[in-house]
């Protein structure tokens, strides 16, 4: 009804002014930027590329829903949330009208739309420095390639749009075979790697680098089982000699150690006091560039408690002691649980959850999210909705373990063992490289799976790993995940991808729904 009223109003307005001369009426708004007036200068080109980065911090991208979707569907976390935008995703029980996939679909294609505009207009802008021009093009190619990678993994059956629309019909695109999307991802990331610098000065920290483009290129090849090209890309990252593992694992998830030596690409967030959080709206001048992960993952009473930890991963950390006989240090940086000295937001574990009588047994079974939380910030909780901790999308340890996986799949256990042990060394686990190199591929693969679970818990990698390893077509593995996480009881083949949002089906006559929905 609202649409009909607007249409009628516009039609009436048109009739009123038919025949009016230009001298009497000009409906153009001279203060409104358009594509034809904006993309004129170097500064505007930079602003346009900055706008692509800005969209990485939308509610449907990495402000809240992309991390929550990636984590909640794995077998490590579960969602106690009363909101179906969370619990239905975690239980593989989505309706096509669920808000989370809708927000994710719109936001990821907004990144792609912005990147398309930059790549269309920047080549025609005169630059004093062609290297700078090529860098901006490389950044846009990286962001488009990376975003298409997330989008095809989330939704599977998507259109491939590479230019701004020229006619109204261009807004309605056919979905394509995903092999065409992956081919474009390879192309964008490969070309970005050729154009991007290895590093930036302090003023441009956080922009896409050659290492980021190569890292995601390797990951794209790994997903599609091209292990030779994946290994080559990862080795190129390693050979840049600019990345290293941080001695303190926890430094990868705090505000004080952002953009560190281990960071390959991270979303830049900042704790600000702007009046407009604007999680779900269009960007405005007073938009606050904070992340919602703090309040979303923080347990009640410190946050909303939309995510929590399954007990099995706690025991996974306990399988092997360090060289000094202590528990894996990654455990304490990742999970809040009952141990001497555990504090969060100024309280001890038992002060935070003061169970009484027989209920004190709950202390032994309560496991909550700690990674990326402001537990030692001096703040009482996360209820100001503002966290400034950057989201690390790719770390050097991920490249090392993906390089190990690529070599293992290609039959080189010795190289795989070396790089698995490098990650173990940071956790102060015993040196077992020689032992690993002599293992069968299947046994060494189990160690890789184990290390990836410990290293990347709550970082959104586990579910993609499960898909990549083919576990969803293995009844024994599906049964294992169901034993880890009761939400997996709702899993059915095809539910590993999200539904195409109903709003897209309604608005785009060429769109069809994923078969599992």
C-alpha positions as CSV (number, residue, x, y, z in Angstrom):
1,X,0.0,0.0,0.0
2,X,2.8,2.4,0.8
3,X,4.5,1.7,-2.5
4,X,1.3,2.3,-4.4
5,X,0.8,5.7,-2.7
6,X,4.4,6.7,-3.5
7,X,3.9,5.6,-7.2
8,X,0.7,7.6,-7.5
9,X,2.3,10.7,-5.9
10,X,5.2,10.6,-8.3
11,X,2.9,10.1,-11.3
12,X,0.8,13.0,-10.2
13,X,3.9,15.1,-9.7
14,X,5.1,14.2,-13.2
15,X,1.7,15.3,-14.8
16,X,1.8,18.6,-12.9
17,X,5.1,19.5,-14.5
18,X,4.7,18.1,-18.0
19,X,5.4,20.9,-20.4
20,X,7.2,23.1,-17.9
21,X,10.3,24.7,-19.4
22,X,13.7,24.2,-17.8
23,X,13.8,28.0,-17.0
24,X,11.0,27.5,-14.5
25,X,11.8,24.3,-12.9
26,X,15.0,22.3,-12.2
27,X,14.4,19.2,-10.1
28,X,18.2,18.4,-9.8
29,X,19.6,18.8,-6.3
30,X,22.9,20.7,-6.7
31,X,24.0,19.5,-3.2
32,X,23.4,15.8,-3.9
33,X,26.5,13.8,-5.0
34,X,26.0,11.3,-7.9
35,X,28.4,8.9,-9.5
36,X,28.9,11.4,-12.3
37,X,29.8,14.2,-10.0
38,X,31.7,12.3,-7.2
39,X,34.4,10.3,-9.0
40,X,36.5,13.2,-10.2
41,X,39.6,13.5,-8.1
42,X,42.3,11.5,-6.3
43,X,40.8,12.5,-2.9
44,X,37.3,11.3,-4.0
45,X,38.8,8.1,-5.2
46,X,40.3,7.5,-1.8
47,X,37.0,8.4,-0.1
48,X,35.2,5.9,-2.3
49,X,37.6,3.1,-1.4
50,X,37.3,4.1,2.3
51,X,33.6,3.6,1.9
52,X,34.2,0.0,0.9
53,X,36.1,-0.6,4.2
54,X,33.3,1.2,6.1
55,X,30.8,-1.4,4.9
56,X,32.9,-4.2,6.6
57,X,31.5,-2.8,9.9
58,X,27.8,-3.1,9.1
59,X,25.5,-5.2,11.2
60,X,25.3,-7.7,8.4
61,X,29.1,-7.9,8.0
62,X,31.6,-7.9,10.8
63,X,30.0,-5.6,13.3
64,X,27.8,-8.5,14.6
65,X,26.2,-11.0,12.3
66,X,29.0,-12.5,10.2
67,X,31.1,-13.5,13.2
68,X,28.0,-14.7,15.0
69,X,26.8,-16.8,12.0
70,X,30.2,-18.4,11.5
71,X,30.6,-19.3,15.2
72,X,27.1,-20.3,16.0
73,X,26.9,-22.9,13.3
74,X,30.0,-24.8,14.4
75,X,30.1,-27.5,17.1
76,X,32.0,-25.4,19.6
77,X,29.6,-22.7,20.4
78,X,25.8,-22.6,20.9
79,X,23.3,-19.8,21.2
80,X,21.2,-19.3,24.4
81,X,19.7,-16.2,22.7
82,X,15.9,-15.8,22.8
83,X,16.1,-14.1,19.4
84,X,15.5,-16.3,16.4
85,X,18.1,-14.3,14.4
86,X,20.6,-16.2,16.6
87,X,19.1,-19.4,17.8
88,X,17.6,-20.4,14.5
89,X,20.9,-20.0,12.7
90,X,22.6,-22.1,15.4
91,X,20.0,-24.8,15.1
92,X,20.0,-25.0,11.3
93,X,16.3,-24.1,11.4
94,X,16.1,-20.9,9.4
95,X,13.1,-19.3,7.7
96,X,13.7,-17.4,4.5
97,X,12.5,-14.3,6.4
98,X,15.1,-14.5,9.2
99,X,16.7,-11.2,9.9
100,X,20.3,-12.4,10.1
101,X,20.8,-13.8,6.6
102,X,18.8,-10.9,5.2
103,X,21.2,-8.4,6.8
104,X,24.2,-10.4,5.8
105,X,23.1,-10.7,2.1
106,X,22.3,-7.0,1.8
107,X,25.5,-5.9,3.6
108,X,27.9,-8.1,1.7
109,X,26.5,-7.1,-1.6
110,X,26.8,-3.5,-0.5
111,X,30.6,-4.1,-0.2
112,X,30.6,-5.5,-3.7
113,X,28.5,-2.6,-5.0
114,X,30.9,-0.1,-3.6
115,X,33.9,-2.0,-4.9
116,X,32.3,-2.2,-8.3
117,X,31.9,1.6,-8.4
118,X,35.5,2.2,-7.4
119,X,36.8,-0.3,-10.0
120,X,34.6,1.3,-12.7
121,X,35.4,4.9,-12.1
122,X,38.9,5.1,-10.7
123,X,40.7,4.1,-13.9
124,X,39.2,7.2,-15.6
125,X,40.5,9.6,-12.9
126,X,43.8,11.5,-13.5
127,X,46.3,10.8,-10.8
128,X,49.7,12.4,-10.2
129,X,51.0,9.1,-9.0
130,X,50.0,6.0,-10.9
131,X,51.4,3.7,-8.1
132,X,48.9,5.3,-5.7
133,X,46.1,4.9,-8.3
134,X,47.0,1.2,-8.7
135,X,47.0,0.7,-5.0
136,X,43.5,2.0,-4.6
137,X,42.4,-0.3,-7.4
138,X,44.2,-3.2,-5.6
139,X,42.4,-2.4,-2.4
140,X,39.0,-2.4,-4.2
141,X,39.8,-5.7,-5.9
142,X,40.9,-7.3,-2.6
143,X,37.7,-6.2,-0.8
144,X,35.5,-7.4,-3.7
145,X,37.3,-10.7,-3.9
146,X,37.2,-11.3,-0.2
147,X,33.5,-10.3,0.1
148,X,32.5,-12.5,-2.8
149,X,34.3,-15.4,-1.0
150,X,32.3,-14.8,2.2
151,X,29.1,-14.4,0.2
152,X,29.4,-17.5,-1.9
153,X,30.3,-19.5,1.2
154,X,27.3,-18.1,3.1
155,X,24.7,-18.3,0.3
156,X,26.1,-20.6,-2.4
157,X,23.7,-19.6,-5.2
158,X,24.4,-15.9,-6.0
159,X,24.7,-13.4,-8.9
160,X,28.0,-12.3,-10.1
161,X,27.9,-8.5,-10.5
162,X,31.1,-6.7,-11.6
163,X,29.9,-3.2,-12.7
164,X,27.5,-0.5,-11.5
165,X,24.0,-0.9,-13.0
166,X,23.5,1.2,-16.2
167,X,19.8,0.5,-16.7
168,X,17.0,-0.5,-14.3
169,X,17.1,-4.0,-15.7
170,X,20.7,-4.3,-14.4
171,X,19.5,-4.4,-10.9
172,X,18.0,-7.8,-11.5
173,X,20.8,-10.4,-12.1
174,X,20.7,-14.1,-12.6
175,X,22.4,-16.4,-10.1
176,X,25.4,-18.1,-11.7
177,X,27.2,-21.4,-11.2
178,X,29.5,-20.9,-8.2
179,X,32.5,-21.9,-10.2
180,X,32.2,-18.6,-12.0
181,X,32.2,-16.8,-8.7
182,X,35.3,-18.6,-7.5
183,X,37.1,-17.8,-10.8
184,X,36.4,-14.1,-10.2
185,X,37.6,-14.4,-6.6
186,X,40.9,-15.9,-7.8
187,X,41.2,-13.1,-10.4
188,X,40.4,-10.3,-8.0
189,X,42.8,-11.5,-5.3
190,X,45.6,-12.4,-7.6
191,X,45.4,-9.0,-9.3
192,X,45.2,-7.3,-5.9
193,X,48.3,-9.1,-4.8
194,X,50.2,-7.6,-7.7
195,X,49.0,-4.1,-7.0
196,X,49.2,-3.9,-3.2
197,X,52.2,-2.9,-1.0
198,X,53.6,-5.3,1.6
199,X,53.0,-2.8,4.4
200,X,51.8,0.8,5.1
201,X,52.9,3.6,7.3
202,X,51.0,4.3,10.6
203,X,48.5,6.6,8.9
204,X,47.2,3.8,6.7
205,X,47.4,0.8,9.0
206,X,44.6,-1.6,8.4
207,X,44.4,-1.3,4.7
208,X,44.7,-4.4,2.5
209,X,48.2,-5.6,1.8
210,X,49.9,-8.0,-0.6
211,X,50.0,-10.5,2.3
212,X,46.2,-10.2,2.8
213,X,45.5,-10.7,-0.9
214,X,47.8,-13.8,-1.1
215,X,46.4,-15.2,2.2
216,X,42.8,-15.1,0.9
217,X,43.9,-16.3,-2.5
218,X,45.4,-19.4,-0.9
219,X,42.3,-19.9,1.2
220,X,40.1,-19.7,-1.9
221,X,42.3,-22.4,-3.6
222,X,42.3,-24.5,-0.5
223,X,38.5,-24.5,-0.3
224,X,38.4,-25.8,-3.9
225,X,41.1,-28.4,-3.2
226,X,43.7,-26.9,-5.5
227,X,46.4,-27.7,-3.0
228,X,49.4,-26.8,-5.2
229,X,48.2,-23.3,-5.9
230,X,47.1,-22.9,-2.3
231,X,50.5,-23.9,-1.0
232,X,52.2,-21.5,-3.4
233,X,50.1,-18.6,-2.3
234,X,50.6,-19.3,1.4
235,X,54.4,-19.8,0.9
236,X,54.4,-16.4,-0.8
237,X,52.9,-14.9,2.3
238,X,55.5,-16.6,4.5
239,X,58.3,-15.5,2.2
240,X,57.4,-11.8,2.6
241,X,59.1,-12.1,5.9
242,X,56.9,-9.4,7.6
243,X,54.7,-11.6,9.7
244,X,55.5,-13.5,12.9
245,X,53.5,-15.1,15.7
246,X,53.0,-12.9,18.7
247,X,54.7,-14.3,21.8
248,X,51.6,-13.7,23.8
249,X,48.6,-15.4,22.1
250,X,46.1,-13.1,23.9
251,X,47.6,-10.0,22.2
252,X,45.7,-11.0,19.1
253,X,42.3,-10.2,20.7
254,X,42.9,-7.0,22.7
255,X,42.6,-3.3,21.8
256,X,46.1,-2.5,23.0
257,X,47.9,-4.8,20.5
258,X,46.0,-4.2,17.3
259,X,47.6,-4.4,13.8
260,X,50.5,-6.4,15.3
261,X,53.0,-8.7,13.6
262,X,50.6,-11.6,13.4
263,X,47.8,-9.7,11.8
264,X,47.3,-10.2,8.1
265,X,43.9,-8.5,7.8
266,X,41.6,-7.0,10.5
267,X,38.5,-4.8,10.6
268,X,39.4,-1.5,12.2
269,X,37.0,-0.7,15.1
270,X,37.3,2.1,17.6
271,X,35.6,2.7,20.9
272,X,34.0,6.1,20.5
273,X,31.4,8.2,22.1
274,X,29.4,9.3,19.1
275,X,25.7,9.5,19.7
276,X,24.7,7.2,16.9
277,X,25.5,3.5,17.1
278,X,23.6,3.0,13.9
279,X,23.9,-0.8,13.9
280,X,21.2,-1.4,11.3
281,X,20.8,2.0,9.5
282,X,22.6,3.7,6.6
283,X,25.9,5.4,7.4
284,X,25.6,8.9,8.9
285,X,28.2,11.5,9.8
286,X,28.1,10.8,13.5
287,X,28.3,7.0,13.1
288,X,30.1,5.2,15.9
289,X,32.7,2.7,14.5
290,X,32.5,0.2,17.3
291,X,31.9,-3.5,17.3
292,X,28.9,-5.4,18.8
293,X,30.9,-8.5,19.5
294,X,31.6,-7.4,23.1
295,X,28.0,-7.2,24.2
296,X,26.8,-10.0,21.9
297,X,29.2,-12.6,23.2
298,X,29.7,-11.4,26.8
299,X,27.8,-13.7,29.2
300,X,25.0,-12.5,31.3
301,X,25.1,-10.4,33.5
302,X,27.9,-8.6,31.6
303,X,26.3,-8.7,28.2
304,X,23.5,-10.3,26.2
305,X,25.0,-13.8,26.3
306,X,23.9,-14.7,22.7
307,X,26.8,-17.1,22.4
308,X,28.2,-19.7,24.8
309,X,30.8,-22.5,24.8
310,X,30.2,-26.3,24.6
311,X,32.1,-28.3,27.3
312,X,33.9,-30.6,24.9
313,X,36.3,-27.9,23.6
314,X,37.4,-27.2,27.2
315,X,38.5,-30.8,27.5
316,X,40.1,-30.6,24.1
317,X,42.5,-28.0,25.5
318,X,43.4,-30.3,28.3
319,X,44.5,-33.2,26.1
320,X,48.2,-32.1,26.1
321,X,50.2,-30.2,28.8
322,X,52.8,-27.6,28.0
323,X,56.5,-28.3,28.4
324,X,56.2,-27.0,32.0
325,X,53.2,-29.2,32.8
326,X,50.5,-26.5,32.6
327,X,47.4,-26.2,30.6
328,X,47.5,-24.8,27.1
329,X,47.6,-21.0,27.5
330,X,45.2,-20.5,24.6
331,X,42.5,-21.9,26.9
332,X,42.7,-19.0,29.3
333,X,42.6,-16.4,26.5
334,X,39.6,-18.0,24.9
335,X,37.2,-19.4,27.6
336,X,36.0,-18.0,30.9
337,X,35.6,-20.9,33.4
338,X,36.1,-21.6,37.1
339,X,39.8,-21.6,37.9
340,X,41.9,-19.8,40.6
341,X,42.5,-16.3,39.6
342,X,39.8,-16.1,36.9
343,X,38.4,-12.5,36.9
344,X,36.2,-10.6,34.5
345,X,34.9,-7.1,34.6
346,X,36.3,-6.7,38.2
347,X,34.7,-9.8,39.6
348,X,36.0,-13.3,40.2
349,X,34.2,-16.2,38.5
350,X,32.3,-17.2,41.6
351,X,31.4,-13.6,42.4
352,X,30.0,-13.2,38.9
353,X,27.9,-16.4,39.3
354,X,27.2,-16.8,43.0
355,X,25.5,-20.2,42.9
356,X,24.2,-21.5,46.3
357,X,24.0,-25.0,47.8
358,X,23.6,-27.8,45.3
359,X,23.8,-25.3,42.5
360,X,27.5,-24.8,43.1
361,X,28.0,-27.8,40.9
362,X,27.3,-25.6,38.0
363,X,30.7,-23.9,38.4
364,X,32.3,-27.0,37.0
365,X,30.1,-27.0,33.8
366,X,29.8,-23.3,33.1
367,X,32.0,-22.2,30.1
368,X,31.6,-18.7,28.6
369,X,33.2,-16.7,25.8
370,X,36.3,-14.7,26.7
371,X,38.1,-14.0,23.5
372,X,37.6,-10.5,22.2
373,X,35.9,-9.4,25.4
374,X,36.8,-6.3,27.4
375,X,37.2,-8.4,30.6
376,X,40.2,-6.6,31.9
377,X,39.3,-3.1,30.7
378,X,38.2,-1.8,34.1
379,X,34.6,-1.5,32.7
380,X,31.8,-3.1,34.7
381,X,30.2,-4.7,31.7
382,X,29.5,-4.3,28.0
383,X,26.1,-2.5,28.3
384,X,27.3,0.7,26.7
385,X,27.2,-1.4,23.5
386,X,30.7,-0.1,22.5
387,X,33.8,-2.2,22.0
388,X,36.8,-1.0,20.1
389,X,38.6,-4.3,19.6
390,X,39.5,-4.9,16.0
391,X,38.2,-8.1,14.4
392,X,41.1,-10.2,13.1
393,X,39.9,-11.9,10.0
394,X,43.1,-13.6,9.1
395,X,46.2,-14.2,11.4
396,X,49.6,-15.6,10.4
397,X,48.9,-18.7,12.4
398,X,46.0,-19.4,10.1
399,X,48.3,-19.1,7.1
400,X,50.8,-21.5,8.7
401,X,48.2,-24.1,9.4
402,X,46.6,-23.8,6.0
403,X,50.0,-24.1,4.5
404,X,50.5,-27.3,6.5
405,X,47.1,-28.6,5.3
406,X,47.9,-27.9,1.7
407,X,51.3,-29.7,1.9
408,X,49.7,-32.6,3.8
409,X,47.0,-33.0,1.1
410,X,49.8,-33.0,-1.5
411,X,51.6,-35.8,0.3
412,X,54.3,-33.7,2.1
413,X,54.0,-34.7,5.7
414,X,57.4,-33.3,6.7
415,X,56.6,-29.8,5.7
416,X,53.1,-30.1,7.3
417,X,54.7,-31.3,10.5
418,X,57.1,-28.4,10.6
419,X,54.4,-25.7,10.3
420,X,52.0,-27.4,12.7
421,X,54.8,-27.5,15.3
422,X,55.5,-23.7,14.7
423,X,52.0,-23.0,16.0
424,X,52.4,-25.5,18.8
425,X,55.7,-23.8,19.9
426,X,53.9,-20.5,20.6
427,X,51.6,-22.5,23.0
428,X,54.7,-24.0,24.6
429,X,53.6,-27.5,23.6
430,X,56.3,-30.2,23.3
431,X,58.3,-30.5,20.1
432,X,56.8,-33.4,18.2
433,X,57.8,-32.4,14.6
434,X,59.8,-35.6,13.9
435,X,57.0,-37.8,15.4
436,X,54.4,-35.9,13.2
437,X,56.4,-36.3,10.0
438,X,56.4,-40.0,10.5
439,X,52.7,-40.3,11.0
440,X,50.2,-41.5,8.4
441,X,48.3,-38.7,6.6
442,X,45.1,-39.6,8.5
443,X,46.8,-39.4,12.0
444,X,48.6,-36.1,11.2
445,X,45.4,-34.7,9.9
446,X,43.8,-35.4,13.3
447,X,46.5,-33.2,14.9
448,X,45.8,-30.5,12.4
449,X,42.1,-30.6,13.2
450,X,42.9,-30.5,16.9
451,X,45.2,-27.5,16.6
452,X,42.8,-25.5,14.4
453,X,40.1,-26.1,17.0
454,X,42.3,-24.8,19.8
455,X,43.9,-22.0,17.9
456,X,40.8,-20.5,16.3
457,X,38.0,-21.1,18.7
458,X,35.6,-18.2,18.6
459,X,37.2,-16.8,15.4
460,X,34.7,-18.1,12.8
461,X,36.9,-20.7,11.1
462,X,35.6,-24.0,12.5
463,X,32.4,-24.2,10.5
464,X,34.2,-23.4,7.2
465,X,36.8,-26.0,8.1
466,X,34.1,-28.6,8.6
467,X,32.6,-27.8,5.2
468,X,36.0,-27.8,3.5
469,X,37.0,-31.2,5.0
470,X,33.9,-32.8,3.6
471,X,32.6,-33.8,7.1
472,X,29.0,-33.0,6.2
473,X,28.9,-36.0,3.8
474,X,30.5,-38.3,6.4
475,X,27.8,-39.8,8.8
476,X,30.4,-40.5,11.5
477,X,31.6,-36.9,11.5
478,X,28.0,-35.5,11.6
479,X,27.3,-37.9,14.5
480,X,30.5,-36.5,16.2
481,X,29.3,-32.9,15.8
482,X,25.9,-33.9,17.1
483,X,27.6,-35.4,20.2
484,X,29.5,-32.1,20.7
485,X,26.6,-29.7,20.1
486,X,22.9,-30.6,20.4
487,X,22.0,-27.8,18.0
488,X,23.5,-30.1,15.2
489,X,20.5,-32.4,15.7
490,X,18.7,-30.0,13.4
491,X,21.2,-30.2,10.6
492,X,20.0,-31.6,7.3
493,X,22.0,-31.8,4.0
494,X,21.9,-28.4,2.3
495,X,21.4,-26.4,5.5
496,X,25.1,-25.6,5.5
497,X,24.2,-22.6,3.3
498,X,21.9,-19.8,4.3
499,X,18.6,-19.2,2.5
500,X,18.4,-16.5,-0.1
501,X,16.5,-13.8,1.8
502,X,12.8,-13.7,1.0
503,X,13.1,-9.9,0.3
504,X,15.5,-10.8,-2.6
505,X,13.2,-13.5,-3.9
506,X,10.3,-11.0,-3.8
507,X,12.2,-8.1,-5.4
508,X,14.3,-9.9,-8.0
509,X,12.2,-11.8,-10.5
510,X,15.4,-13.7,-11.6
511,X,16.3,-14.9,-8.0
512,X,15.6,-18.5,-7.0
513,X,15.8,-20.1,-3.6
514,X,18.5,-22.5,-2.5
515,X,17.1,-26.0,-2.8
516,X,17.3,-26.9,0.9
517,X,14.8,-24.1,1.6
